Amino acid sequence: MSGSFEERSGVVWCGTPWGRWYQTLDEVVVEVRVPPGTRAQDIRCGLHSRHLALRLNGRHILQGKLFDSTIADEGTWTLEDRKMVRIVLTKTKRDAGNCWSSLLENEYVADPWVQDQMQKKLTLERFQNENPGFDFSGAEISGNYSKGGPDFSSLGK
């Protein structure tokens, strides 16, 4: 598993054999690579509150129980450039404490560094939502989330 931190968008990706996934306070976004030239009619995608299934020409690409619950009728999937399927799931619990450590139960787990970066991203997103006029562009959140949480001492200085 690998993760990259894209400074521009603040997205923390978790790499997988079939693509990658990331999360925000509200959503989990999954990007699945498919063969170039794939057509929408070749794809079957089942989105349920705790289950995800993606098939291409009858072959399972991704299937299993989600890490946590989602709002089934808000889930969407799109085929982009005929080479990638983007799935957007809406989290039922939308707070910084609901940081998914894996996409599916015990599968596609983010490594500890990526999990830490994801938690920092969600915490910063929560503070931005709660303080819309505050400039967070230079903010740094330090601390290891698996060992007690963040240090916000540098905010507002």
Secondary structure, DSSP 8 states (H G I E B T S, - for coil): --EEEETTTTEEEEE-SSEEEEE-SSEEEEEEE--TT--GGGEEEEE-SSEEEEEETTEEEEEEEBSS-B-GGG-EEEEETTTEEEEEEEBSS-STT---SEEETTEEE--HHHHHHHHHHHHHHHHHHH-TTS--TT---BS-GGGT--B-TTTT-
